[in-house]
Every structure is written in C-alpha cells, then in structure tokens.
Amino acid sequence: QVQLVESGGGSVQAGGSLRLSCAASGYTDSINYMGWSRQAPGKEREGVAGIDSDGVASYADSVKGRFTISQDNAKNTLYLQMNSLKPEDTAIYYCAAASGRHGPARDSNNDYTLERTEYNYWGQGTQVTVSS
C-alpha cells in the first residue's frame, strides 16, 4: 500500500504562485508513475501533470508553460509548482500514484497521455482558489 498526503494549497490572486507537495509513504518502491489531477466544481477530474521514474514529465495543454512537476526521490515527495495562476485553475488538486499494472498510456507518437493514465493510489486533495 502507498499513502499520499498533499499540502500547500490555499488562496491566491490571479498571476500569483503556489507550490503543492505530496509526501508518499508505504511501499513507495512499487511506484512507477506519479501525477497531479484536479477537479473543479461541476466538472470532471482532469489530469494536470505526470512524471515517470526517470523524470520524464507530461502536462495538460491548459497548464503548459505555467506549471512544473518535479520529484525528490530521496524524500519520496512530489511537487507541483504553479505560476501565473488563473481563476480557471481553481479546483481541488489531487496527488496520485501508479504501481503494478497501473500507469500511463502512450499515444501514437509514443508520448505519455494523461487522459488514459491509470492511478491506483490517491491523496485526499488540497484546495486551490485563484481570485481575479
């Protein structure tokens, strides 16, 4: 089992920055992929960013150039640096991890596709609110 605990959410004005952290514990050696997803009120959950064990990162088009995903393997911690935040970034942000047969899929260009990534572990979520 893997446990995930997010921190770092909060309220910020448009154009501001926040850094989310996700501490993983338990059987972390089994993890092959980690990522961040978000869910805004009345909307489906969407993948925001993902990263594999080699550090290859993928981003949703809506956050490219503004968000950066990173990981500190020594600390078993995943990060999401969010810059130039917009009101439409307001959502609950979830940390997620994949192990075993779960993980990311690849598209026809052999790039990771967040839409078909399967996670089997989820954190409890942290609220991010961006005001205009």
Secondary structure, DSSP 8 states (H G I E B T S, - for coil): -EEEEEE--EEEETT--EEEEEEEEESGGGEEEEEEEEE-TTS--EEEEEEETT--EEE-TTTTTTEEEEEETTTTEEEEEE-S--GGG-EEEEEEEEETT-EEEE-TTS-EEEEEEE-SEE---EEEEEE-
